[in-house]
């Protein structure tokens, strides 16, 4: 039996003050009801008018400085403009307010020292409160004062109010928490954002045949194949069997394409003229915008496409010569498949590509990302450890990114997000990262570091219940598993129709095209790799970018790589599944050996009843399963599942096994280490090979019962079958069943320690091991 994981690695239930305490019954009524309310002072600087000229030309270069205690934010400045418009919002966290006066100052940008042009003061006790869904506060004109309170020329349009993080101005506001971040790129990289994955399609290219090809060497039989290229994906058909100028293939090539379609499908018909030399016989480019879209398995009509040949003459520019060669293909975008871009074990979306095939949503997932505790320092700044943490959550096509909390090991986000749910057997993934791009992309080689990840399967949640837990952030490093901190989440899965959700459990997991026209395992692996590449490239182009390393970590891109640790974990998972059958086998062996005579006698009585009344067998089995299910209901899990270091064998992995797991592909380790690992792998593979061989031997022995490979054994078996048929025909089945049962359950006094006659006979049967080299 495995020991429980350390206390520090366990899930902890919490009781936060959600939604400002606005609770009615079990439901929280605030717009941000799954997070703790955070109070902010908002200052919207809209515009100014009639500002006085300060320089020799009578003009000014104005900007506004918003100051509250030690915190100071500034707008951009305008060159020579007395009526500037800024429309910028500043947010000051109430927890850090140390002053009773808000000071909004207009200044003139100058080379030496910026000139004071006037200011507006606000008493913090007189600032109004606003909570959505109240309408936004209308900005007002305020006359500028000098430092002594005397009215000056010029006015400033402002709106000042106290609000929460639910305010519409919150995502785009300048935050006092991020006062150290400068520059447009830096500010963009710390803001919260919602992203959508690109719409992905499978592109099926059925290459049928080509006609009238014109190889350079007319005297040889051409060895023709088709190479298809879409973006970074390149596939090719086999070489045509009929080596003529009219080759045939009838072969399917599958690609992943993303809307909007940016690159055409390029097809090259090539001739293998030498082992490492291919000659292009023709090519064509097909824009995907004009390709047919298919929703089901009905075949589409093939089309002939003209091939173009590029001829380059010496001293001349490339000329395009059209000629009579053409290629016959069926090309379609498959809308009936779900394009797998995640690991199949952690899928968050299983809908087909075509929206017309989507079913109604069955509910809503709400996620409150509250805070993190005890984060580890991820980088060094000014000689001390620091962490600038943000969260990314992914469910379906929607990705969300929280704002970055600067230089904090206990960041508070308190951001809430919502997703529509179409299938309960899906997983939401939440990752925590350290932002290494606070000053834009100056450090081009730097990557955002992983702090940890949490997965929550929706089917394990009770509907309409708010789960508030602190999840350990566990990351596997080369030197072992490490706790990087804890993330505090609030999760609620609301079901719109319980009947619809129960009905979902009877549907296939994937769209029907996956079963009518299934793709091979190798095709799915290749297509998934291409899909993750496309998603990571597209999201890294957004502003702010969701970086490649973040997307790949969230999508578990490296989970298919070989790992000794993971192999051990999977072996023990299988043993855990089989342990129930093994326990039943041991219990039955004890019954047969009369370890507890009373139990064995009761089993005899039950056996006689079931044999005499066989119609009771199935009702008895299902009633037993029902009673076990009802009994276990008392100990049902009350918390969502979380990362288990014991199950993953992360806490007991050998350092060399972890080093191998983190090795690159192909390997970058020295030759002697690679040789040692190769030998270790050979020894493991040798054991697996032996087990597989033993299984094959048992199967071949079964086949040899009737194959006359061993004529005496087959003759004995055939004779036994004849006698058994006659005996069973004349003897009632219940008598046979009773005699067999009593024989199996006989007392140890009537047993021999030697193997039984049928077993001896079976082990003597021949197998094909004699024919193995």
N, C-alpha and C positions, 0 to 999 in steps of 0.2 A: 504493500500500500504506500502511495506517495505521501510525503510530508506536505502539509499546507505551505503555500508561499509565505515569505516573511510578511509581518504585519504592515510594514511600510509599502508593500507592493499591492495591497488590497484596496478594493473600492470602499469609499466611505460615504455614508448617507449624511446629508446636511439639511439644515432648515433655514435657508436665507429669507430675508424680508423682501419678497418679490412684489413688484408692481406698486411699491409705495404702500403696501398693506391694504389695498382696495379689494377686499374679498367679499363675495356674496355666494354663500353655499360653498361648493367645491370649485367654482369657476372664478377666475380673476378677471376683472372687467376693464382694467386699464389697457391702452393700446400697446404698451410694453409691459405685459403682465407676467413674463417669464424671466425678467431681469430686475435687478435692484435699481431704483431711480437714482440718477445722478443729476445734481443741480448745476446749471451753468448760467453765467451772465453772458448774454448775447449783445453785441454791438454791431449794427449794420451801418456802415458808412456808405451813403448813396452818392451824394455829389455836393459840390460847393458852387457859390455864385458871387460875383462882384468882389473877388479877392483883390486887394490892393497890389500894385506893382512894387517890386522891391529892388530890382536892379536898374542899371543906367538906362535901359531901353523902355522902362515902365512896365515890364512884364514880370511874370513869376513862374517858378517851376515847383508847383505845390505837391505835397503829400501829407497824409494824416498819420499821426502817431496816437495810438490808443494805449493808455498806461493805467495799470491798476496795481498799486504797491510795487513789487519788484518785477512784475511782468509787463512787457512792452511789445506791442505789435505795430507794424507799419504797413501802409498801403504802398502800391507802386507810385512813382512820381511822374508827372507830365511836364513836358518841355513847353515853356511859354504859353500857359493856358490859365486864364483867370476864372473859367467856368468848367472845371474838370468833373468827370463822372468816374467813380471807382466801383461802386456796388460790391463791396467786399464785406464779409462777415467775420467777426472775431468772437471766440468763445473762451471764457475764463472759468475754470473749474471752481465751484463754490468752496470745495474742501481746502483750496490753497489761497483763498482771498484773505489778505492781511490788511487791507486798507478799507476805509469807510467812504472814500471818494474815488469816483471814476473820472479820469482826466482825458479828454479828447482834444488834441492840439493839432492845428494846421501849421505846417512849416514850409519854408522855401528852401529847396535844395541848392546848396552852394558849395564851391570848391573847398573853402577854408572852414567855415562854420555855418550850419544851417540857420536861417533867420526865423525867429518866432513871428507868426502872423496872427495868432489869436487862438483862443481855446474855449471849450465848453465843459463845465464841471457838473457832475451828477452825484447827489447824495445816495448812497447804497440803500438806505432805508426807504427811499421813495420810488424805487424802480418797480414797475408793475410786473405781475406774474402772468405767464401765458402757457397753457397746456393744450396741445392738439386734442380734439379737432377744432379748437378755436381758430378763427381766421388769423392770418399773420398781422402783426402790429403795423399800423400805417406809419411810415417815417414822417418826421416833422422838421420844419426849418428852425434852426437855432442861431441867434445872433452871436458872433464871436466877441469874447471879452479879452482885455489884456490881463496882465498878471495881477493888477490891482482891482479887477472887476469892472473897469470902465468899458463901455460898449465901443467896438471898433467897426470899421467897414468890413463887409463880407458876412456871408451866412453859410451854414453847414447843415445839410439834410441828414438826419440820423434817426435810427430806431433803436431803443435800448430796452431790453426786457430780461426777466429771469425765466428760464425754461429748463427742460430736461433733454436727455439724449434722443427723445422721440421727436424733437423739433425738426422740421424740414430743412432748416439751415445747418443742422449738425454735420452732415457728411462733408460739405464743401467748405466749412468754416476753418479759419486759422485757429489752432488750439494753443492755449498757454502751456499745456503739457509738452508741446513740441517746439518751444520757443528757440531751441538751439539749432533746429533744422532751417537751413537757408536755401534759397534758389527754388525756381519753379519745379524742376525735376525732383528735387528732394522732397518738397511738399506733396507732389503727386504720388510719390512712392510710399507715403505713410497714410494715405487716406483709405477709408473703407470703400469697397467697390463690389458690385455684383457682375458676374461674367456669365456668358452662355457658351457652352460648347458648340462648335460648328456642327451643322447638320450633316451627318455622314451617310453615304450610300455605298453599297457594294456595286461595283461595275463588272458585269459579266461580258466577256468578249469571247464569243464562240467562233473560232477561226475554222471555216469549212474547207475552202479550196482557193486556188489561184489559177489564172488562165493566161496563156500566151506570154510566159516569162521569156526574157531574152538574156541568157547567160553569155558571158564574153567568149568562153570556150565552147563552141558548138559541138565539138567532137567528144565530149565526156558526158556521163549521166550526172545531172545536177543533184546535189544533196541540199535540199531547200528546207529552211525553217523560218518561222516568223518571230521576230522580237518586238514586244509591245512595251512602250514606256509611258508612264503617267507620273509626272513630277519626279520624285526620288525612287519610284517603284519601277522595276524592270523585270519582265517575265518573258519566257520564250517557249515555243512549242518544241516537240521532238522533231527530228528530221523526218520528212515525209517518206513513207515506205515505197510509194511509186515514184521512181526517180525519172520524171519526165518534166517537160515545161508546163504541165498542168497538174501540179502536186495536190494532194488531198491530206487533210489533218483531222477535221471534226473534233477539235480539242478546245476545252474551256480554260480561259485565263481569268482570274478574279483579282480585282483591284479595290482599293478604298478611295473614294472621291469625296471631297467636302465642298459644300456650298459656301460662298459663291464659287463657281467653277472657274479657276484662274488659268489652268493649263490644259491644252488639248491632249487627246490620246494620240500618240505617234506610233505608227506601225512600220517596221522595216522588214521587207522580205529579203533574206540573205541566203547566199550559197556558200557552203563549206568547201572552198577550193583546195585547202591544205589543212593539216592538223591545227594550226594556230592562225589561220588566215580565212576571214570571211569576206565575201564580196556582196555589196548591197545591190540587189536587182531592182528595187523600187521601194518607194515609201509613200505614206499618206498620213495626213494630220486630220483628226476628227474632233471638232469642238463638242464638249459634253452638253452644252446648252441644247443641242438639237437631237440628242440621243433619246430614244423611247424610254418611258418609265413603265415598269411592270409591277403590278400589285399581287399577282398570283402566279401559278405555275403554267398558265397557258402559253404555248410557244409563240414567239413573235416572228414576223417575216424577216427573212434574210435580205441583205442588200449587197449590190456590187459596188465596190469603190475603185476608182481609177488610181493606178500607181504612177508616181512621178519619179523620173530618174534624173539625178544631177550629174552633168558631165562637165568636167573642168578642163578646158583647153589651155595649153601653155601660152602665157602672155595675155590671156583674156580673162574677163570676169566670168563668174559662174553663170552658166546659162541653164534655164529650165526647159527641158525637152519633154513634151508629153508623148506618150506612145500607148500602144493598145493593151498593155498588161493591166490586169485588174484582179481584185481579190474579193471573195465572197464571204461575208461575215454576218452573224447576228450579234448586235450590241444592244445592251439594255442596262438601265439603272434599276437595281432590284429594290423595290419599296417594301416588300413583304418580309424581309429579314431584319433582325436587330443587329446593328453593327457593334460587335463587342469591343469596347475600348478599355474595359476593366477586367480584373481577374474574375472568372466566372463564380468564384466562391464569395466575392464581395460586391456583386453587381448592385447598382443603385437604380437601374432602369432596364426594363426588359421589353419595351414597346418597339414595334416595327418602325422603320424609317418614315413610311408614308403616314401623314397625319390622319388621313381618312380612315385608316385601320385602327386608330386608337379607340380604346374603350373609355367609358366615363371614369372619372377619378373616384376613388372609394373613401378618400379622407384627406386630412391635412396633417403635415408634420411641422411642429413649431419647435425651434431650437433657440434657447437663450444661452449665449456665451457670456458667462458672468465674469470670472477672473481666473488667475493662476496664482499658485503659491509655491514658494521655495524653488524658483527656477535657478538653474546653474548659470554662472557667468560663461558666455559663449565667445567673447572676444575681449581684447585688452584695449583700453583707451586711457591715455594720460597716466599709464602705470597702474591702473586698477581694472578689475573685471567688470564687464557691463553686458547687459542684454537688452535688445530692442525687439520685443516680441509682438507677433501678430498671429492671428488664427486664420485658417482656410477651412471651409466646410464644403463638402461636395455631395449632392444628391441629385440624381437624374442629370439633366443637361445644365442645371444651374449650379454655379460655383459662387461662393461668397468669401470675401476677404474683409476682416475687421481692420480698423485703423491700427497703426503701430503705436505702442506705448513706449516712449523713449526712456532708456536707462532705468529700468525697474525690474526687480526680481519678483514683485507681487503686482503685476499689471491688472488693472480693472478695465474690462471692455464694456460689459453690460449692453451688448448689442443683440437684437432679436431678429430672427429670419424665419421665413415660412416657405414651405414647398407643398405642391400638390402630390398626393400619393396615388399611384395607379396599381400597385401590387404590394401586399404586406411583406412578402418574402424578399425584401431588399434591405440594403445596408447604407446608413449614412456614415460618412467618414469625416472626422475633424482632426486636422493637423495643426501643430504649433511650430512656428519658425522664427528664426532670428533674422531681422532685416539688416542686411549688409550694404544697402544702397541708399543710405540717408542723404547722401550728397550727389544724387543722380547716378549715372553710370560711369563715373570717373574710374573706379576700380573695375575694369571690364572683366578681369579674370575671377573676381570674387563671386561666391555663390551663397545664397541664403541657407543657413545651417538648419538642420532638423533638430527640433527639441523633443518631438514625440507625436504620437498618433493614437486616436481612439476610434473604434468602430462600434456602432450600435445597430443591431438587427431589429427592424421594426416589428417583426412577428413575435419577438420576445417581450414586447411592451404591452401592458394592459391599456385598453382604450380609455381616453379622457382622464388618465391619471398623470399628474405632474411628477416626473422623476427628477429629484435634485440630488446629485452625487458629485463627489470629488474623485476624478479618475487619475490614477498614477500615469505619468508620462514615462514609458519605459522604452529605452533605445538600446539596441544591441551594438556594441562597439567591438573592436578587435581584442580588447582586453576584458570583455565580458559584458553582462547586462548592467545597465546603469539607470537609476531613477533620476530623471532630469527635472522633476517637479511634479505638480499636480494641476489639473485643469478642472474648474468648477462649471458644470453644465446643468441646465434645466431643460428637460425634454418632455413634450406632450404629443401623443399621437391621437388625433380626434377622428373618429370614424363617422362618415355621413350616413351609411346604411350597413348595419350588421349583417343583413341578409346578403347584400352584394359582396361583402368581404368574405363571408363563409363560402359563397359561390366561387370566389377566385381560387380557392384551394382545390377545386375540381378541374381547373383549366391547365393546359400545358404551360410550363414555365416560360418557354420561348415562343415566338410567333410560329404559326403552322408551317411556314416555308422551311423552317429548320428541320422539320420531320418529313415533309413531302419530298423536298430536294435537299437532303442534308449535305453539309460541307464536310470534307475530311478533317481529321484532327490537325494534320500538318497545315492545311489551308487555313484553318481557324487561328492557329498559332501565328502564322505569317501575317494574316490580315489584322490580328489584334496588335501586333507589333507596329504595323503601318498606321493603324488608327491612333495609337497612343502618340506616335511621332507627329501626326497631323494635328492632333489636339494640342500638344505641347507647343508646336510652332505657332499655331494660330493664337493661343492664349498669351504667348510671350510677346506678341505684337500689339496687345491691348495697352491702354494707358490708364493706370500704371500697369506694367506687365506682370502677369502671373508667370513666374519664371519656370524654365524647363525643369530644373531640379525639383521644384515644388510640385509640379504636375506629375512628374514621374514617381515621386514618393507617394503621392495621393492615389495614383493608379496602380501601385505595386508592380512596377515594370520589371524589377529584377527577381520576382518571386519564383520564377520557373528555373532559376539557375541551381546547379548541384550544390547541396549542403549536407555534410555528414550529420550535423545537428538536426536538421529538419527531417532527414531520413530516419534517424533514431526516433524522433518524436512521432512520426507517422507510423512506424512499426509498433510503438507502444500504444498508439491510438487504436490500431487494429487489434492488438491484444486486449485492450480495454473493451472493445466491442465483443470479442469472442469470449471474454471472461465469464459472461452470463451463461453461455452454452457449456463452457468448461465446468462451471459450478453445478449446472444441472446434471452433467455427466458424472461428476463426483458423487452427487447426492444419489443418483440412480445406482451407482456402483455400491454405495453403502446399503441401499435397499436390497440389492441382489445378494449382498454378503451378510445380511441380517444383523447389521451393527446395532439397530434398534428394533427388536422383534415386534413390538406393538405397532410401529409405523409400517413395517413390512406387511403385517397381517391386514392393516387398514387398506394398504395399497392393493393387496390381493382382493379384498372385498370390493373396492372401487373398480378394479379391473373386471371382476365377474359381472358387476352391474352393467358396465359399459359394453361388454361383449354380448350380454343377454338383451340389452336394449341399445343397439348401435345408434339409433336416432338421437340419443342423448349426448353423443360424443361432441359434435360441433357446438350445441348450446352450452355444454359444460366449459369448453375452451373459452368461448366468448364471454361467458359470465365470469370466469376466473380473471380474464383480462380486464373486464369492467371493474371488478372489485379491487384489483391491484391499482388501476388508475384512480379510483375514488380514494383509496387509502393514501396514495402518494400526493394527493391534492393538498394535504395538510402541510407537506414539506416543499411545496412548489417554490421555485426561485422568486424572490421578491425584488431583486435588483437586476439591472441589465448586465449582460456578460461583459467581461473586460479582458485585456491581455493577461495571459497566465504564463508566468515564467517557468513553472514546473512542467506544464503541458508542453511548452515549446522546447524544453530541455536547454533553456538559455542559461540557467544558473549552474549547470553541471557540464557544460561543453568544455572540451580540452582547448587550451590556447591555440594549438596548431590547427584544430578543426575550424576555429573562428577565423584564423588567418587565411585559411583556404577559402572560407565563405566570402571573405572580403577581397579576395584576389580578383584581378581584372580578367577579362576574357578577350583574347587569349592571355595566358598567364604571363606575369611579369616577375615571377620568383626565380631564384637561382636553380641551376640544373639539378643539384643534389637533393634539394627539397622537393622539386617536381618529381624526381625519380622515386623518392620515398613515398610520396602521396599516390603515385601511380601504382606502386607495389601494394600499398594498402587497399587501393580500389580493386586491384586484381584479386586479392585474397577474399574481399567481400563478394566480388562478382563470382568467384569460384564456388563459394557456399551457395549463392543463389542458383548458380548453374546446376549444382548437385540436387537441390530441392526440386527445380523444374524437371530435371531428368528423372527423379523418383516419381513425380506425378505422372510423367509420360509413361513410365514403366507400368504403373498400376492400370492406366487406361488401356495400354496395349495388351495386358494380361486379360482384361475383360473382353477385348476384341478376339483374343485367341481361343476363347471358350468354344466358339463355333467355326473357327477358321481352318481346323484340321492341321494346324502347324505342328501340334503334338497330337498324333492320331489317337493314342491311348487316352489322353486326357479328354479330348473332344468326344470320343466314344463313350467314356464314363459319364460325361455331362449330358449327352444326348439320351443315354439310357435312363439316367436319373430324371430327366425332364419327362420322359414317357411315363415312368412309374408315378411321378408326382402328379401328372395330369390325371391318371386313372384314379389315384387315391383321393385327390381333391374333388374329383367328379362325384364319387360315391359317398364321400364323407361331408356332412353339413359343415359350412364355413365356421359356425360358432364353435364347434368341437375342435376344429383345427386351431382357431385363435386361442381357445382356452389351453389346449395342450402346449402350444408354442409359448404362451405367457407363463405357464407354470414351470416350463423347462428353463426359461430365462431367469425366473425368480427363485429357482430351486435353492435349497439350503446348502451352505458351504460343504457339508458332509458328503454331498453327492457331486461335488465339483472336483476336477483335476487341475493341477497347476500347469499342465501342458496345454499348448494351443489346441483349439477345437479342430475337428476333421475338415469342415469347409475352409477354414483359414489355411490349414496345411495344404489342401488341394490347390487353393488359389495361389499360394506362394510358389508352387512348383510349376505354374504355367509359364510358357516362354514369352519373352518380350524381344523387342528389336535391338536391345543393348548389344547382342552378339554381333550385329551388323555394323556397329559404330566403329569408325576408325579411331 
